Amino acid sequence: MKTKILLLVIATLFPLRVLVASEGAAFGVGAYPLSPTTVSMWLLRTDSGSKPLPMLLVYFTGTPGWHNRGWQSKFDGNIKEEGRASYRLISQDVILEIAIAADNKTVWIQGKEFKLEQGNVYAVKNADKGSAKEQVEALGSFELPYSSGRPLALLVLQNHPELAEKLK
């Protein structure tokens, strides 16, 4: 229960926390627990005067209850100077990480580099087993709708129920 509350707070607060990328543009983040086996994280871009645009969604899966642990969240990177922003959830023995380049074309998931043209929705299976056993898989390119009242990960699963099968 504590993890769900913590991740819900993160999902509520972190889309409001942004890093400036260029004049009028910035990045935000979110996270949400979906089930005893699945947690989601996402990155979004915000341009001045328009609503946030989700760029990347990642589902992390593991054994039942794996995410019931203390997590620290960290959102950092100077887009202008470092060229990327990253979002991490850190526990004692598991780190979940997603990052995006300032060009909005390159992303990193658990330290592995991908191009958004390969897909904007990914799954990391065995996320609780460590980097040697985890598997990062592109699930495809999907419309990523933004809603200030509903977690992105839930909206995408509702609009594309076939993704739920791929997360098993």
Long-range contacts (C-beta under 8 A, 24 or more apart in sequence): 2-68, 2-70, 3-33, 3-67, 3-68, 3-69, 3-71, 4-33, 6-70, 6-71, 7-31, 7-32, 7-33, 7-39, 7-67, 7-71, 8-32, 8-33, 10-73, 10-89, 11-151, 14-73, 14-75, 14-87, 15-44, 15-52, 15-148, 17-75, 18-46, 19-75, 19-76, 19-77, 19-78, 19-79, 19-85, 20-79, 20-80, 21-45, 21-79, 21-80, 21-85, 21-102, 22-79, 22-80, 22-102, 24-48, 24-49, 27-55, 27-79, 27-85, 27-100, 28-52, 29-75, 29-87, 30-151, 30-152, 31-73, 31-87, 31-89, 32-151, 32-152, 32-153, 32-154, 33-67, 34-59, 34-153, 34-154, 34-157, 36-64, 36-65, 37-61, 37-62, 37-63, 37-64, 37-66, 38-167, 39-67, 39-89, 39-96, 39-127, 40-151, 40-152, 40-153, 41-87, 41-89, 41-96, 41-98, 42-98, 42-144, 42-152, 42-153, 43-85, 43-87, 43-98, 43-99, 43-100, 43-107, 44-146, 44-152, 45-104, 51-146, 52-146, 53-144, 53-146, 54-120, 54-144, 54-145, 54-146, 54-152, 55-100, 55-104, 55-107, 55-116, 55-120, 55-144, 56-98, 56-100, 56-107, 56-116, 56-120, 56-121, 56-122, 57-120, 57-121, 57-122, 57-142, 57-144, 57-152, 57-153, 57-156, 58-98, 58-109, 58-121, 58-122, 58-123, 58-124, 59-121, 59-122, 59-123, 59-124, 59-139, 59-153, 59-163, 59-167, 60-96, 60-123, 60-124, 60-127, 61-123, 61-124, 61-125, 61-126, 61-127, 61-167, 62-126, 62-127, 62-128, 62-129, 63-128, 66-94, 66-127, 66-128, 67-128, 69-94, 84-108, 93-130, 94-127, 94-128, 94-130, 96-124, 96-127, 109-136, 110-134, 110-136, 112-136, 114-138, 117-141, 120-144, 121-156, 121-163, 123-166, 123-167, 137-166, 139-163, 139-166
